[in-house]
Amino acid sequence: MLLSPPQAAAALRCAAENGFALLAVNADSPAAITDCLEAARQLDAPIIVETSLWQLTGHSFGAGDPELGLARYLVNLAVLAAAPRYADVPVLFHTDHIKGPITLPLLQAALRGLPTGVTGATLSPSTISLDSSQLSEADNIQTLLALCQEAQRTGRPLTLEMEAGVDDGVTPLEVAERLLTGVESVSPGYLALWAPGVGTQHGLGDPGTFSESAVRSHQQLATRLCGRPIGIALHGSSGLPPARLQAAVAAGVTKVNWSSESLLLRSTAAQEFYQVRSAELVKTHPDWKATAMDNGVQAYVSARYLPKVSERLRLLGSVGQGARIRPILPRA
């Protein structure tokens, strides 16, 4: 089931109140999306599928057109999530790392509902965020407020993640207070996640100065300022060892972004497939067509990737949490 924004807010609040986190996989192909939902189904876990601008403009989705890419991505995910096999899996779709001049018009269009080509059918993300790394505090606040105003104008639901400069070390609490208050005091109720810098870095390098105490301080501050449980979204998780990921969840992380390691796992498995099966990719081999077809490489990748997704879900305490979330979801 693909969750609406109010349902997504309920699922994230459930995570904050019960001490687990949702895995947010930056999935860049339909096959990766399928593997994420399959891992979640097997463990009765909720999952977040998220995409960045480079995936939306990539060849698998928008082929250079980010709005087309977002609509196509949502259709793919919505059809899969509604299938009987995955109908009980709480699935959130999240926009991640949307930046540049396209940011506001693209996210406003997504909020209003993207046309799917099916008569009368539109789709919107479960949760929305944008890349604030190149924005001033004022621009960060104003962009989110513009989304809140669009939600109010159109009567559309909206659930937001607000981001600070997550690669800039630990975000000072006074900066967090200015950012969070700047949105919550003007348009209360839309924020569900706060993504401050807590010492991690995007990519596969050194986890840097990651601080569980910073997570705890920011979670407590955001919850106090907003008057409801606000979980921390952890960016740059790929470099963190398992024990520190679990400590992050215990300190108040409710969403863990997973991109760099995920991409490397899939691409390395694909490379291995073509190395192992290279002798079959000649026209005289009886199995050349089965090897050349997309299903050949994707099945091989899935067999190696899916256990890694499952491992992450276990680390974050997500196993069995679908049963906790489903009864508390508001009507779509």
Secondary structure, DSSP 8 states (H G I E B T S, - for coil): -B--HHHHHHHHHHHHHHT--EEEEE--SHHHHHHHHHHHHHHT--EEEEE-HHHHTSTTTTTT-HHHHHHHHHHHHHHHHHSGGGTTS-EEEEE-S--STTHHHHHHHHHH-EE-SSTT-EE--SEE----TT--HHHHHHHHHHHHHHHHHHT----EEEE--TTSSB--HHHHHHHHHHHHTTSTT-EEEEE--BS--SSSS--TT--HHHHHHHHHHHHHHHTS--EEEE---TTS-HHHHHHHHHHTEEEEEE-HHHHHHHHHHHHHHHHHTGGG-STTSTTHHHHHSHHHHHHHHHHHHHHHHHHHHHHTT-TTHHHHHGGG----
